[in-house]
Each structure stands twice: as C-alpha cells, then as structure tokens.
Amino acid sequence: MKLWTKEIEQRAAKFPLGSQDGKGLDAIVLVKYFNPYGAGTWLITEAEKQEDGDYLLFGFCHIFEWEFGYVTLSEILNTKVNLFGCQLPLERDLYIGENATVRDFAQAY
C-alpha cells in the first residue's frame, strides 16, 4: 500500500502548514496513518513540501497520549514495527471520509 499518493499530495496543497490553525479537534484530516499491530496513530491535518522534497506534516498524534505535533513524511515512510522479527510498515486508513475531522477519530482528548 502506498502511504503517500498523488491524491493526498493534491489534497495537501489545499492545507499548507498553519491553514487550520485554531480549529483544534474540528480540523479536517488529510490522511490517517496507524500502527496496525499496536500503539500509534497520526491524524495529519496539514502538509507542506520542503526544499529537499520531503513533506513536513502537522496533526494530532497518539503514541502514549494525544498531542498536536510535527512529523516528516520520511519518518512515517521509514517507521517499521518489529513483529516476531519482521519489520512491518505503518498503514494508511483507506476509508476516512473527505470531511472527516480530528474529533471523529480522537475520543480521548
């Protein structure tokens, strides 16, 4: 599964860094990444291409607790989960709605 598609890239262009500032839990989710084998959810709400070609992403993330923060696309792409000696990638939620908000996913804030 591709974690970053042309469709996501086009959508991200509509939500550069700072574009959803102040919306909090009502911010639109561009893409949701998750660890299907344990803790780890990233609800990406803003994205901006950097000079080096990577993307700086902003969103509401949960590993130990929910918090807003930054992550790069390369970090998401390179994160591997060790399960029984296998290095498995994160996954992308294929079924989020176009107008899904952080509130729709983050129950424990």
C-alpha positions, 0 to 999 in steps of 0.5 A, a space after each residue: 500500500 502506498 502511504 503517500 499518493 498523488 491524491 493526498 499530495 493534491 489534497 495537501 496543497 489545499 492545507 499548507 502548514 498553519 491553514 487550520 490553525 485554531 480549529 483544534 479537534 474540528 480540523 479536517 484530516 488529510 490522511 490517517 496513518 496507524 500502527 496496525 499491530 499496536 500503539 500509534 496513530 497520526 491524524 495529519 491535518 496539514 502538509 507542506 513540501 520542503 526544499 529537499 522534497 520531503 513533506 513536513 506534516 502537522 496533526 494530532 498524534 497518539 503514541 502514549 497520549 494525544 498531542 498536536 505535533 510535527 512529523 516528516 513524511 520520511 519518518 512515517 515512510 521509514 517507521 517499521 514495527 518489529 513483529 516476531 522479527 519482521 519489520 512491518 510498515 505503518 498503514 494508511 486508513 483507506 476509508 476516512 471520509 473527505 470531511 472527516 475531522 480530528 474529533 471523529 477519530 480522537 475520543 480521548 482528548 
